[in-house]
């Protein structure tokens, strides 16, 4: 058998359940002001947080990323007899787990009520929802998806608690960050948002995915 393997150039194997457990874990959030690294594996919503960059700004930006990703989301996270389980897509569930690790994020998410949804599809590679925060009288569009596609729909970037216009040079820098994370074996998803307009409140659909503010990108393994 070993001699035969010496002549093998390609090995094909079933993946999920054999080489992996199909448990996606969000490990990094990369934003304009730095990075947030999250420890922990699987679906238990516990882990440490390491901030790399200006603490106030990068924490605010990362909360915006994780909150938006948790709202533009159809997965569910629950605990059954002491074991954390999910229903839905494992990549979406990674956001639900991560939101509990960064203080203040889950509370922010709970303040929103979801309205319309533009479901993910393989052509757009995006998913968007309309979220209403009654206590703060806010209505926003939240979008997540393939970073390269998402960037095409963005006109600004979240920087601390403010936004700045996206230049071509900055778009190239953001694309380079995504490439770096991909080379490390991470699955990447971009997250963006914008204030809702009156047109969004009626028949919400993919037409709402325009003039977005790029919040950041997450790295999932």
C-alpha positions as CSV (number, residue, x, y, z in Angstrom):
1,X,0.0,0.0,0.0
2,X,2.8,2.4,0.9
3,X,4.6,1.7,-2.5
4,X,1.3,2.4,-4.3
5,X,0.7,5.6,-2.4
6,X,4.2,6.8,-3.6
7,X,2.8,7.1,-7.1
8,X,-0.4,8.9,-6.1
9,X,-0.7,12.6,-7.1
10,X,-4.3,13.3,-6.0
11,X,-6.1,12.1,-2.9
12,X,-9.9,12.7,-2.7
13,X,-11.7,12.5,0.6
14,X,-15.1,13.3,2.0
15,X,-14.6,16.5,4.1
16,X,-17.4,17.3,6.6
17,X,-17.6,14.7,9.3
18,X,-14.3,13.1,8.2
19,X,-11.7,15.9,8.2
20,X,-13.8,18.6,9.8
21,X,-16.7,18.9,12.2
22,X,-18.7,21.5,10.2
23,X,-18.4,23.9,13.2
24,X,-17.4,27.4,11.9
25,X,-15.7,29.7,14.3
26,X,-15.3,33.5,13.8
27,X,-11.7,34.2,14.8
28,X,-10.9,37.8,13.6
29,X,-12.8,41.0,12.8
30,X,-10.7,43.5,10.7
31,X,-11.9,47.1,10.6
32,X,-10.5,50.5,9.7
33,X,-8.9,51.0,13.1
34,X,-7.4,47.6,13.7
35,X,-8.3,44.0,14.5
36,X,-10.2,42.1,17.1
37,X,-9.1,38.5,17.7
38,X,-11.5,36.1,19.4
39,X,-10.5,32.8,21.1
40,X,-12.7,29.8,21.5
41,X,-13.9,27.1,19.1
42,X,-17.2,25.6,18.1
43,X,-20.5,27.0,19.2
44,X,-20.0,27.7,22.9
45,X,-20.3,31.5,23.1
46,X,-17.3,32.0,25.4
47,X,-13.8,33.3,24.6
48,X,-11.3,36.0,25.2
49,X,-11.0,39.2,23.1
50,X,-7.7,40.7,22.0
51,X,-7.8,44.3,20.6
52,X,-5.1,45.3,18.1
53,X,-5.4,49.0,17.4
54,X,-7.1,52.0,19.0
55,X,-9.2,50.3,21.7
56,X,-12.2,52.6,21.6
57,X,-12.4,52.8,17.8
58,X,-11.7,49.2,16.9
59,X,-14.1,47.9,19.6
60,X,-16.9,50.2,18.3
61,X,-16.3,49.1,14.7
62,X,-16.1,45.4,15.6
63,X,-19.4,45.7,17.5
64,X,-21.0,47.2,14.4
65,X,-19.6,44.3,12.3
66,X,-20.8,41.6,14.6
67,X,-24.2,43.2,15.2
68,X,-24.9,43.7,11.5
69,X,-23.8,40.1,10.7
70,X,-26.0,38.7,13.5
71,X,-29.0,40.6,12.2
72,X,-28.5,39.7,8.5
73,X,-28.8,36.1,9.7
74,X,-31.2,33.2,9.7
75,X,-29.4,30.8,12.0
76,X,-30.3,30.1,15.6
77,X,-28.1,29.3,18.6
78,X,-29.5,27.4,21.6
79,X,-28.3,25.3,24.5
80,X,-29.7,21.7,24.8
81,X,-28.8,19.8,27.9
82,X,-25.7,21.8,28.4
83,X,-24.6,21.5,24.8
84,X,-24.6,24.5,22.4
85,X,-26.3,23.7,19.1
86,X,-27.3,25.6,16.0
87,X,-30.0,25.5,13.5
88,X,-29.2,26.9,10.1
89,X,-26.0,27.7,8.2
90,X,-22.8,27.2,10.3
91,X,-21.2,30.3,8.8
92,X,-24.1,32.5,9.9
93,X,-24.1,30.8,13.3
94,X,-20.4,31.9,13.8
95,X,-21.7,35.5,14.0
96,X,-24.3,34.5,16.7
97,X,-21.5,33.0,18.8
98,X,-19.0,35.8,18.3
99,X,-21.5,38.5,19.3
100,X,-21.5,37.2,22.9
101,X,-17.7,37.4,23.2
102,X,-17.5,41.1,22.5
103,X,-19.2,43.0,25.4
104,X,-22.2,45.0,24.5
105,X,-22.8,43.5,21.1
106,X,-25.6,40.9,21.9
107,X,-27.5,43.6,23.9
108,X,-27.3,45.9,20.9
109,X,-28.7,43.1,18.6
110,X,-31.5,42.4,20.9
111,X,-32.7,46.0,20.6
112,X,-33.5,45.5,16.9
113,X,-36.6,44.0,15.3
114,X,-36.1,42.6,11.8
115,X,-38.3,43.8,9.0
116,X,-37.8,42.8,5.3
117,X,-35.2,40.5,4.0
118,X,-33.4,40.1,0.7
119,X,-32.2,36.5,0.9
120,X,-28.8,35.3,-0.1
121,X,-28.4,33.8,-3.5
122,X,-25.4,32.5,-5.5
123,X,-25.6,35.3,-8.1
124,X,-25.6,38.3,-5.8
125,X,-23.6,36.6,-3.0
126,X,-25.2,39.0,-0.5
127,X,-27.9,38.9,2.1
128,X,-29.7,42.0,3.5
129,X,-32.3,42.8,6.1
130,X,-34.1,45.8,7.4
131,X,-33.7,46.4,11.2
132,X,-35.7,48.7,13.4
133,X,-34.4,49.9,16.8
134,X,-37.5,51.3,18.4
135,X,-35.8,52.6,21.6
136,X,-33.4,54.8,19.5
137,X,-35.8,55.5,16.6
138,X,-33.4,53.9,14.1
139,X,-34.1,51.9,10.9
140,X,-31.1,50.5,9.0
141,X,-30.2,48.2,6.2
142,X,-27.7,45.5,7.2
143,X,-25.8,43.5,4.5
144,X,-23.3,40.7,4.6
145,X,-21.6,38.7,1.9
146,X,-18.7,38.2,-0.4
147,X,-16.3,41.1,0.3
148,X,-15.4,41.9,-3.3
149,X,-19.1,42.1,-4.3
150,X,-20.0,44.0,-1.2
151,X,-17.3,46.6,-1.7
152,X,-18.9,47.4,-5.1
153,X,-22.0,48.5,-3.3
154,X,-20.2,50.6,-0.7
155,X,-19.5,54.4,-0.9
156,X,-18.0,54.9,2.6
157,X,-16.2,53.1,5.5
158,X,-16.9,53.0,9.2
159,X,-14.1,54.7,11.1
160,X,-14.8,54.9,14.8
161,X,-18.2,56.4,15.3
162,X,-18.0,58.3,12.0
163,X,-17.7,57.4,8.3
164,X,-15.4,58.4,5.5
165,X,-15.6,58.2,1.8
166,X,-14.1,55.1,0.1
167,X,-11.3,56.0,-2.3
168,X,-9.9,53.6,-5.0
169,X,-6.7,53.4,-3.0
170,X,-8.6,52.4,0.1
171,X,-10.6,49.8,-1.8
172,X,-7.3,48.2,-2.9
173,X,-6.1,48.1,0.7
174,X,-9.3,46.4,1.8
175,X,-9.1,43.9,-1.0
176,X,-5.5,43.1,0.1
177,X,-6.7,42.4,3.6
178,X,-9.3,39.9,2.3
179,X,-6.6,38.2,0.2
180,X,-4.3,38.0,3.2
181,X,-7.0,36.3,5.3
182,X,-7.9,33.9,2.5
183,X,-4.3,32.8,2.1
184,X,-4.3,31.8,5.8
185,X,-7.3,29.5,5.1
186,X,-10.0,31.7,6.4
187,X,-13.5,32.1,4.9
188,X,-14.1,35.8,4.7
189,X,-17.4,37.7,4.8
190,X,-17.8,41.5,4.5
191,X,-20.4,43.4,6.5
192,X,-21.9,46.8,5.7
193,X,-24.9,49.0,6.7
194,X,-26.7,52.3,5.9
195,X,-29.5,54.3,7.3
196,X,-32.8,53.2,5.7
197,X,-34.8,55.4,3.4
198,X,-38.6,55.6,2.9
199,X,-38.3,53.4,-0.2
200,X,-36.8,50.6,1.9
201,X,-39.8,50.4,4.2
202,X,-42.3,49.2,1.7
203,X,-41.2,46.4,-0.6
204,X,-37.7,45.6,0.8
205,X,-35.5,43.7,-1.7
206,X,-32.0,43.6,-3.1
207,X,-32.5,47.0,-4.6
208,X,-31.7,48.3,-1.1
209,X,-28.1,47.2,-1.4
210,X,-26.6,50.5,-2.5
211,X,-24.7,53.4,-0.9
212,X,-23.6,51.2,1.9
213,X,-21.0,51.9,4.7
214,X,-18.4,49.2,4.8
215,X,-18.0,48.1,8.5
216,X,-15.3,45.5,8.1
217,X,-14.5,41.9,7.2
218,X,-14.6,38.7,9.4
219,X,-12.3,35.7,9.2
220,X,-14.0,32.4,9.9
221,X,-12.4,28.9,10.2
